[in-house]
Amino acid sequence: MEQRGREAWTGLWRWIAIMVASAFMWSGASAQIRYSISEEVKQGSVVGNIVKDLGLDVSILEERALRIVSGSNEPLFEVNQNDGNLYVNHKVDREEICERSSVCLINLKTVLENPLEIHYVSVEVLDINDHSPTFPEKVKRFEISESALPGARFQLLAAQDLDGETYSVQQYKLSQNDHFRLEVKDRGKDGKIPILNLQRPLDRESTSSHRLLLTAFDGGKPPRSGTIHIIVEVLDVNDNSPVFTKDTYSVMLNENSPIGTTVIQVNATDLDEGSNGEVIYSFGTNVNNRLRKLFEVNARTGDIIVKELIDFETDDSYEIDIQASDKGAAPLTTDKSVVVQIVDLNDNVPQIEVTSFSTALPEDSRIGTTVALISVTDLDSGLNGKVICSIVEDVPFKIIQSLQESMYSIVTKDPLDREKHSQYDVTIVAKDTGEPALTSEKTISVVVSDVNDNSPAFSLVPYIFYVSENNAAGASVFSVKAFDGDEGNNALLSYHILRDGSEHGKIASYLNINAENGDILALKSFDFETMKTFHFQVVATDSGTPSLSSNVTVNVFILDQNDNAPVILYPVSANGSAEGVEEIPRNVNAGHLVTKVRAYDADIGYNGWLLFSLQEVTDHSLFALDRYTGQIRTLRSFTETDEAEHKLVILVKDNGNVSLSATATVIIKAVEPKEAFAASDVKSAAKDDEDNNVTFYLIITLSSVSALFLISIIVLILMQCSKPTDYSSKYLQDANYDGTLCHSIQYRSGDRRYMLVGPRMSIGSTIVPGSNGNTLVVPDRRRTSGEVRMPNIGIA
């Protein structure tokens, strides 16, 4: 707008200058007229009547072409050629046309032709208060440090008013406040300049900004005004220390909390702003290295974080100094103590320590004997540290708490027997009362030392041995073995044979025993035919103090060997040779008993089982020999061609592994019947004498055997009554003896029955390997009592 006014005004003056020059050139008439109007009058308003004021005739206006010469395309004024009035053609804005001039004149040039006349018209535009004061900005921001001192002055922007001097900015007014007042400096043509004067110190923490309203008034009546908002930002100065939000910080922390656990967050605020109000956290200067190893502080958030595992047993509380500081150029700091109470967890297993221990405990220790003293500790506190002790196994020990809560003693509660348990592994369990409970175990080995409280015990009671006759003198024949439940010297045994003046004691003198291992040696060779059984006592003694001993009866049965050849009892000649003559009538029938060869073998069983056979015979068709009885019988009747005399050589042998034998010669004469009867009478007399002698010997033998048998039976019965039946042998009778010169002995050991057999065996019998052919295993036919069947001698 101002530019456009300025251009119009410049063009107008240029036009005036041209017209003046033309007037001088053409020497036309001219006149000067001045009008005044107020700006902003309406378009078409009449300024004045030029014709009238110049004294011209209205009727000639059209002829002379009255007009206003203007260099502007849009002239501000026009003249009416009909009546000569000058009227406003466009809006007249004094501030646009004259800008800031004190007097605003618009010079117009009117031209009349025929003749040419130029008249000058000046129109003064009078100012009206049509503009309000304005500030270059609506809002003005100031930054003033809170450290600024009272009296500080800050120049403000001046307001502008397009109106003239009268209506220009005349005064300023500042809104009510406590810190600033307004000063106005008059700079003449530059107008009045407002200045802000600090009356009181600023405090950013109280008021970070001040909002003021500055009003400018012009000289109009009523005055017009304009405002500007002034915002005073108070710049921070680091004048406030950080302040913690709590007076005290206290927290409970479980021990063994994972590394990285946030213990607590401290918080401090600083009323300053920017870096002055930015708070960082750190340990206080007096925090020791131990705390720095356990905890760390997040400098930004104030979190106190677990850095290493916390152990209640090391320390139950910590006091940590935390420092909060701002980031001002000269940082301000504040310290605060944080108390961390550690909460005990049941994280320590009870510890068992054996303070005193008896490595060996005699088995005869009395009940209540102290075995060990133990100390139990638990580093936890409260219920977590209370411990209950017990023994797990079923052992003859118990645990007793002493007067001191952490001390216990292990004592015996039952008698000890080393032979049943020589060592006990005692497991002590310590269990605390925490939740969950923790337990620990400790095993101690209690060795029960030996006391000589066990007598030697033989492996068998009684011992029964079978010894073959003809054994080698000085050789070991059998062995006894005893055991002692004790150990060491208490179990070191020695053996000896009990010797006394009895008959069995005398027999024992033929024996010797190895004192260390119980091997028994025979000093002489045994003869079954002389002695078939005997017994003696062996004593086992330990080396304890005092020593203990026990004895056992050893029953010895002599086993027969085939060491006796058969003895021919008949026929026997006068000179002792086994020869005889038999006469038989020639008229005998087949099957006639001629004679019977009688023999005896002192051995028993197979060794004494005799078999008869014809070794030599003159006529095999005439005579036959019974294999088992020795009877000689005729096979047929004699004929006239048969010889009168026949010779038979009879072989008698036993059934031993290596058979022994004897021979007898029988001469059979066939005679007429009359001669045979006579010879028979003589023979009968001789035979009666011979039979009487044989019978006498047999009676003596049978009586001796029967007496020995009865004694053996009595001894066995007594042993059965005094000893467990499991260790005794049972003797059984065999009823299958057929009358030959042999005998059988049956006995049972454990679940088997054995038999020393004669010439005939029971059906189903089996020979036991290694029995030398004399022992059979027979089916178990349980009998109420057993007996030893001694040799039976049969004479046919």
VOVOBA-553567 format. One record per residue (C-alpha): residue in one letter; x, y negated, z negated. Coordinates in steps of 0.05 Angstrom, whole numbers, plus 5000, padded with zeros to 4 digits. Layout:
residues N
AXYZ...
//
This chain:
residues 796
M500050005000E505549534982Q509249705046R503149575088G502048895054R509148725065E508848885139A502348485148W505247895114T511647915156G507547945220L503247375198W509146925185R512247125250W505846905286I505646245248A512746095269I511046215341M504945775339V508845215306A514045245360S508645235413A505444625382F511844245386M512744475457W505744275480S505043685433G498043915412A494143645353S494444015286A491443975216Q492344335148I486544655108R487145065042Y482145535013S482346004952I478946654940S479347204889E482247854910E477848444919V472048014946K467048374988Q468048435062G464047885098S464647395042V465246675068V471846335051G470045645080N467445275143I473345105185V469344695236K466344265182D472844185145L476543995209G471043525231L469543895296D463043945333V459744605325S456844595394I463544605429L466245195392E464545695445E467345245500R473845145464A474445875442L475945775369R479846365343I484846575290V491446805315S494147395274G499747875287S496048435252N491548915288E486648855231P486348125210L484147985140F479747395161E475347245221V471946595243N464846565266Q464646165331N457346015322D457745655255G465345595243N465245985178L471646355157Y469647015126V473347625098N474148155149H477848675105K479048815032V483948325004D488748614953R493248094924E498248614897E498648914966I499448265002C503747864956E506548414913R509448084851S509347354874S506546864824V502546494880C499546884936L498046464999I495646735065N497046245122L492346275181K493045925248T486645715285V487045555358L482345115400E483145085475N481344565525P485044185499L489544615458E489144475385I492544865329H490144795258Y493245145196V488945455143S492045705077V488046195037E490446284965V488646964937L487346904863D489347494818I484347884778N485948414725D484449004768H490449444749S492149794683P499149874658T502250544680F508250934658P512751294707E511251954671K505352224634V509652584584K516552414562R520852904522F526452694477E531453134441I534052854377S538653224330E536053324261S542653054237A541052374268L541451814216P535851314201G536450684245A538151064307R534850734368F532251084430Q530050674491L523450884522L520750804592A517250134604A510250104633Q508749764700D502649324717L501449104789D497648494767G500847814761E504347534701T498047374663Y495348064671S502048424667V504248854607Q504148424546Q505148904487Y506349634465K503350024409L505950684378S501551194345Q501951274270N507651724245D512551794187H519151794222F519051284278R517250544289L516850164354E521149574375V519849174440K525448814475D523448254524R527848234586G524447654621K522847814692D524348544678G518748564629K518348834559I522349474542P519749934485I525050224438L523950794388N527250684321L528551274272Q526051074204R526851734164P531452354173L528752914215D528153634190R527154134245E525354684196S519554254171T517453964238S520854214300S517553694345H513953024338R508452824386L507652074394L502951654436L505650994465T500350514492A501849914537F496849324540D496448774595G494048054586G487048154611K480948004572P479248514554P486148804563R487349414603S492149964576G496150564596T499151114553I504951594554H505852204510I512552224477I514852904450V520952874406E524253554401V528453594339L534953934355D537154444304V543154374260N545654984222D543454734155N539555344130S542455994103P538856654119V533756854066F531957584052T524557734053K524858123988D527857943921T530058673909Y531159263955S530659963926V529560623962M529461373948L533661803995N533762553998E540662853995N543063214057S538862744100P540862834173I546162364199G542761784234T536961754183T534761044169V535060934094I531760254092Q531159624134V533058964104N530358334135A532757624129T530156994163D533656344180L529455714190D534455464240E533555624312G537755894368S544256184347N543655804281G537456204265E539756874294V541357334236I546357904237Y547558404181S553758724153F556659014090G558558534036T565858384028N566258793963V563359443992N568659983984N571060464037R567261044006L560560704018R562760494088K564061234104L557161444079F552960884108E552960394166V548859774179N545559604245A547958884254R541858704296T536059044260G538659084189D537559844186I541960194136I543560874168V546461504140K553261614169E555462234132L551862754090I549762504022D550762963963F546862843900E552063233861T557462733881D553462113862D546162033846S545561293865Y549060763906E548760003904I550359703971D551658963982I548658734049Q550658064078A546157684125S549457134166D547256674223K551056534286G552155804276A558855484291A559955494216P555956114197L551956104133T551256764094T546957074040D548257714001K543258213974S544158863936V540559493960V539760043908V539460743939Q537061283891I539061983915V533662503907D536363183887L534563763933N535564493918D541564553963N546564873917V546765623907P548165833836Q555366003826I557066633786E563966673753V566367273715T570266983657S571867643622F571268353647S572969043622T575369433682A574670103647L569270283597P569870933556E563971383568D562871453493S561870703485R556070523439I549870183463G550769433462T558169453481T560068833521V562268983591A563268283619L562167553605I559667133662S558666383671V553166133718T553065423744D548465053791L550464353813D543264153824S539363803769G532663913735L528864533757N533564593817G539364713769K535765183721V538265893733I535366573714C540067173716S538267903725I541168573746V538368893808E540069623803D537470143754V543870183714P545170293641F546869563632K542868933616I544468203617I543667763555Q543967013553S548466713500L547466093459Q550365683515E545265633571S550165783626M553666373592Y551367093597S554067763574I553068443605V552268993554T550669733555K543469933543D543870693553P549171213538L554471313592D556571963623R562471933668E561172623696K554472373723H556771673744S564071503742Q562970803770Y557270313772D556669743821V552869233781T549668683823I548268043784V542967603815A542666873796K536366523819D534665793807T527665533796G527765033854E522965043911P524765423952A528965813903L536165963920T539666593897S546666853896E549467533880K555867793852T557668523846I562368783794S564869503791V564669803722V569070423718V567070913665S573471203635D573771933617V573072213547N574472953536D567273143524N566473713573S568974423562P571674803621A566275183659F567675793700S564775843769L561676523753V559376823687P561077383683Y566177533737I565478203772F571278433814Y572279063855V579379293861S581679853904E585780383868N593080473885N593979723888A601079453891A603879313822G605478583811A600878333866S594977863855V588578263853F583477723839S582777023814V578376643766K576775913772A574175423720F572074703729D572174123680G567573533691D572673083659E578572783696G585972703688N589073093631N582173233605A580873633667L587773953672L586474683657S590775263637Y588775993635H590576583591I587977273578L585077403510R588778003481D586678373418G587679063389S581479363421E581779883476H580079353528G585378913498K590379453511I588079513583A588778753590S596178843574Y596779123644L594678453672N597877783676I594677113695N597676493727A596375953676E595675413729N591175713782G587876303748D590776833795I590777503759L596278003775A596078753761L602578983728K600879703746S597180093799F590080303782D587581013790F580081083802E580281803779T583381583713M579580933700K573580693738T571880043703F574279583648H573278873625F577178323590Q576577593569V579876993604V580376333567A580775653602T583375073561D583774343582S589373863564G585173353529T585973123457P582973493423S582874043475L576574423493S576275133519S571475663542N572076393560V568976873609T568377623613V571577933674N568678613694V573179013739F570779613779I575980053811L574280243881D575980943904Q581181063958N581981713995D588081923957N585882623936A585683213983P580083723975V581484283925I579084983942L575485273882Y573485923916P576386363942V582686333900S587486923896A591287143836N597386773858G593386133866S592886133941A586186003973E585086703999G579687203986V576987854011E569587994019E566588674034I559788734064P555689334087R555589444161N548189504161V546788784140N542088384183A543287714217G543387134169H546287524112L550187084063V557187354063T560286854015K560786114001V567085704003R567185223944A571484593944Y572283963902D574883263919A576382783861D574782193907I567781913915G563381683972Y565881844040N572582004011G569482563970W564382794021L566883474044L565483804110F566984534127S569084804194L571885454222Q578985344241E580286074260V575586674269T576387354301D569387394329H565386754338S559187134354L558987494288F559786964234A557486244224L559685724174D554785184146R558184504157Y555584204093T554984784043G560785234063Q556385844066I558586394113R552986804143T552487334195L549787144262R547887854282S548188564258F554588964263T555489444320E559690064326T564589694369D565689134319E572189154281A571989324208E575988734185H575188004204K579487404185L576286704177V580586084165I576085544135L578184794142V575384344087K576383594099D573682954069N570782364107G575881834089N578681364141V584681804141S581782484126L585182964077S583983704083A585284394055T584385094084A581785744055T582486434084V576886934078I577987674099I571288014112K571188764113A565389154140V564589804100E559490344093P553790164047K555990643991E562890353987A560189663990F555789773929A561690043888A565989463907S560389003891D559989233819V567389113808K566888433839S560888233799A564788333735A570587933759K565987413787D562387323721D568987163686E570886683740D564086343738N564486263663N571085883670V568485433724T562185283685F566285083624Y570284583664L564184293696I560784193629I566883813602T567183383664L559783223664S559883043590S565682563600V562282233659S555682173622A558981853562L562681353606F556181213642L552381073577I557880603553S557680213618I550180153616I550379893544V555779373562L551879133622I545479073582L548978663529M551878203582Q545078133615C542077903549S547577413532K548677103602P544076823655T541477353701D543776953762Y551077113746S550177863733S550078443782K544578963781Y546179683789L541080133822Q540380883822D540481283885A536181913885N538682173951Y544582573925D544483263958G548883653910T555583623946L561883443909C561182693916H557582123880S554481443897I554280773861Q549080253879Y549379523857R546378853877S549678173882G545477563899D540477743952R544078373976R544379083950Y550679493958M551880243950L557980673946V555181283981G556182033980P554882524036R547982264054M545581554065S538681244061I534981114125G536180394147S542880324111T548379924145I555779934133V558679274110P565079094149G571179094104S568079584055N573080134073G567280564092N564980644020T559880074015L552980044046V547879484047V541179804032P534179534033D532279173969R528079653929R527279273864R527679703803T526679543731S533579753709G539979963744E544880493727V551580733751R551181433778M557781763764P560782343805N556382953809I559783603819G555984153854I558184863861A554785313910
//
